[in-house]
Amino acid sequence: MKKTWVEYLQKIWKFLAAGGICAVILLMICFLYDLSLEPLLYGAILCTIVIALFLFYGYYQYRNKKRRLVQLRAILPVDLEEMPEPEDGNEEIYQNMLLELNRKRMSAEAGKLKMYEEVTDYYTMWAHQIKTPIAAMRLLLQEEPEENRDELGELFKIEQYVEMVLGYLRAEDMSADMKFERIELDTVVREQVRKYARIFIGKKISLDFSETREEVLTDSKWLGFVIGQLLSNALKYTKKGKISIYMDKSQEKTLVVEDTGIGIQSSDLPRVFEKGFTGYNGRGEGKSTGIGLYLCAKIMKRLGNEISIESEPGKGTKVFLGLKREELELM
């Protein structure tokens, strides 16, 4: 960025040039008419002092205005009414144009927000209403669970998709639905494992769960949602072998969900937490939405925790949940 005084000189150079030309013209007149230069030099000195005072005052105003604009830029978005007063008619027109554009932007954002709220309300209502027929269907199928094993498995998938829809809608504004407290991590993990027990049995995948005996400061519902999504992904992409849940010995309060599945391509790893990104495996399966890991990353960030992933094709995947959070962060 150019220095302020350089910018100021570039702004007024025409006036300085005009003053210099006028001084040259006066000198030429004095020379042609053989006039005394003493009064001219005396007047030139006085004019130079007056001009210098005006230049310093103008520079002072220019510098203060620039500082104010830089401060406003640093705290965008800002009320444009706080902008410095325009110096001339052109600046006033520019500011009026900005005010009008800002008004139209705010109007468009308000309309978009209203539409989003209506869509959110609709899908929230739909998700809650669809739970009733799902529950009724589960009761009917459980009358003969052995014969309806496949149907119950598919129904479970529908339930998980409905939960994902609700999680996606609520994740946009989690602050009103978060309750931080110290919880037993093993309790949250066991709850999610029980939820997926039927799929573990159906796919003949073993579970290796090492009790963590850890107490963490978090929201149990949202952390449970994240662990459930990781188990769902692990089960989806693991054809045989096992899924392990344990604490990482090299990192403090870091839960690991590891599978022996097909793994993730190295080129896909940097983007697995992006919204809508399905990657090579997702395109191969044809059932991936690219929402699960995106939600996990978003929720973990809101919880003040971290999530990372390591994987090799054909050797499985490890997901790390950093659950360290200090009490001070809640204040």
N, C-alpha and C positions, 0 to 999 in steps of 0.2 A: 504494500500500500504506500502511495506517495506521502511525503511529509505534508502537513497541513499548510505550511507557508508557501510551499511550491504550488500547491493547488490554488491557493489564494492569488498568487502572482499570475498563474495561468488564467484565472478568471478576470483579472483587471488589466491584463497586458495591453489591451486596446486603448484604455484610457491613459496608461503610462506612455504608450507610443504617441498618442495624440498630443500629450503635454510636451514631449520631447520635440516633436515636429514644430509645435508653436514656438518653442524656445529658439529653435534654429531659424525660423522665419524672422523673429524679432532681431536676432543677431545679424542676419543678412540685411535687414532694413537699416539698422544702425550703421553697418559698414558702408552701405551704398550712399547714405545721406551724411556720412561723416559725423554722426552724432556721438555724444559722450556716452561711454559704457558704464560710468559710475552709477547713475540713477537706475539703469537697467539691472546691473548686478545687485544693487541694494534691493530692488523689487523682487529679483529672482530669489534672493536669499529668504526674504519674508514669505514669498509664495511657497518655496520649498519646505519651510517650517510648517506652514499651514497644511500643505498637502501631506506631509509626513504624519502630522497629528491625525488627519482624516484616515490615512492608510492604516495606522496602528489601531485606531478605533474600529475600522472596518474589519481588520484582521481579528481583533478580539471578538467581535460579533460572529464572524465566520467560524472561528474555532469553537466557540460555545455552542453554536448551532450544530456543528458537526458532532461534537461530543454528545449532545442530546439525542441526535438521530442514531448514533451508535448504541447508546443506552437503550433506546426503544427497540432497535433491531435485536438486541440481546435477549429481550423479554417477549418476543413475538409468540403468539398473537397478542396485540395490544390495541387499546382503543385509539383510533386514528385522530380523535379529537385532541389527544395530548401532543400532537405534532407541533413543532414551533410555528409561530406566525409566519405566513408567506411574506417575502420581501417585495414582491411585485405581482403584477397581474398574471404573468405566466405561471409563477409558482402557485398562485391561488387556484388557477385552472387545473394544474396537476393534482393538487390536494383534493379538489372537488371530484376529480375523476377517480382518485383512490378511494374516497369516501363512498362514492356510488358503487364502485366495484366491490368494496367490502360489504356494503349493504346487500348487494345481490348474492355475494358468497354466503353471508349469514342466512339469508332467506333460503338458498338452496340447501344448506346444511340442515336447517330446521325442517325442511320438507323431507330430506333424506332420513333424518332421525325419526320423524313421525312414521314414515313408511317402515323403517326398521323395527320400531316398537310394535307396529301392527302385525308385521310378519312374525316377530318373536312371540307375541301374545297368541297368535294363531297356532304356531307349531308347539308352543308350550301346552296349550289346551288340547291339541291333537295327541301329543305324547301322553298326557295324563288320561285321556279318554280311551286310548288304545290299550292301556294297561288292563282295563276291565275285561274285554273279550280275551286277552291273552291269559289272564288269571283263570277265567272260566274254562278255556281250552286246556290249560294245564290240569285242572281238576278232573276233567273228562278223561284225558290221556292217562292220568295216574291211576285210574281204576284198573288198568291192565298195563302196568309199566314195562313188563318184559316184551309184550307184543308191540308196544308203541315206543320202543327205545329210540328209533330213528326220528320219529315225529317229535319226541321230547327234546332231542338234541337240536333239531331245527328250530323248535319253539324257543329254546334257550338263546340261540343266536339272534332271533327276533327281539327278545328281551334286551340283549346287550346292545343292539343297534338303537333301540328306543332310549336306553340309558345314555348312549353316546350323544344322541340328539339333545337330550336334556342337559348333559354336561357341556355340550358346545354352546347352547343358549345361555346357560348360567355362567360360563367362563368369561363372557364379555363383561359381566359385572359381579365379580365374586365377593367384593368387599362387604356387601350386606349379608352374605351367606357364609361368612367365615367365622370360626370360633377356635381360637388358639388355646390349647391346653396341653399339659404333659400327659402323654399316653404311652401305654405299653406297645411297642412296635410289633411284638409277636401276636398280639390280639388282632391288629389290623391285617397282618399277613394271613393268619389262619382263617379269618372271615372270607378273604378273597379266594383262598385255596379251596375252602368248602364250596364256594360258588361254582368253581370249575371242576369239582371232583368227578362229575359224570363224564366230562370230556377226557380227563386224564385216564379214566377207566376204559372208555370207549376206544381211545386211540392207543391204549396199552403203553402209555408213557409214564415212567416213574417220576416221583417227586423226591428230591433230596433237600429237605428243609432243616437247616441247622438253626436252632433257637438263638435269637440275637441277645435276649435279656437286656435289651436297650430301652431306655425311656427317652422319648423325643418330644420336642415342643412343636406342635403342628396342628392342623385341622384333620381329624381322623377320617372324615367323610371324603375330603378331596384327595388326601393321600391314598386312601383305599381305592378311589377311582383310578389313580395313576397306576398303582400296583396291579389292579384288575386289567387295565389295558395292556400292561406289559405281559401279563400271563396269557391274555388272549392272543397277542402277537406271537408269543413263544409257541403256544399250542398250534397256531395256524401254520407256522413254517417249520415245525419239527415233526418229521414223519416217524422217527424212531429214536430211542435213546432216553434222555431224561432232562428235566428242568431242575435247576438248583437255585436255592435262595439262601443267601448267607451274608455275613458282614465282611467287608473288605478289611483285611488285617493291616494293609499299608496306608489306609486313609481313615481318619476319625469319623465315626458315625456315618458310614457309607454302606448302604444296602445294595447288594448285587443280585440281579435276576439273570441267570445264565441258562442258555439252552444249547442243545447239540443239533440245532437245525441247519438249514441250508446256508445261513450266513448272509451277509450283505456285501455287494460289490464295493470295492474301495472307492470307486468314482462316485458312488451314491452316498457314502457316509457323511460328507459335509452338508448334505441337504436333507437328511432324513427327518429333521424337525421342522421343515418348511411346510406351510399349509398347502395341501393338495398334492404334495410330491409322493408318487407311488414307487418310483425307481424300477429297476430291472425285475426284482421279485414281484412287485405289485402288478406290473404289466403281465408277467408270466402267470400269476394266479388269476388275474382278471377280476378279483373281488376286493381289492384294496381301495380305500377311499382317500388315503393320504391325510386323514384327519386325526387318527389315534395318537401318534407320536407328537404331532403338532399340539394337540390338547395337553399331552403330558408335559411338554416343555413350557407351555403357557402357564399351566397350573403350578408347576414347580417354581417358576419365577415369582408368581404371586404369593407363594408360601415362603419365599425368601430362601429357597433351597436350590440345588443344582442338579442337573441331569446330563449325563454323557453316555456315549456308546462306543463299544469296540467290537469289531467283527471281522471274520475272514470267511470267504466263500467255502462252503463245505465243512467248516470247523465250528460253526455256531456263533452265537452273539452274546455279549455281556452288556447289560445296561446298569449304570451306576447312579444311584440316588444319594446325593450328598444331603444328609438330614441335619447337619450341624446348624444350629440357630441360637443366638444368644437372647437372653431375657430382655436385654436392653433394646433390641430391635422392635419390641412391641410397644415401647413407650413413645 
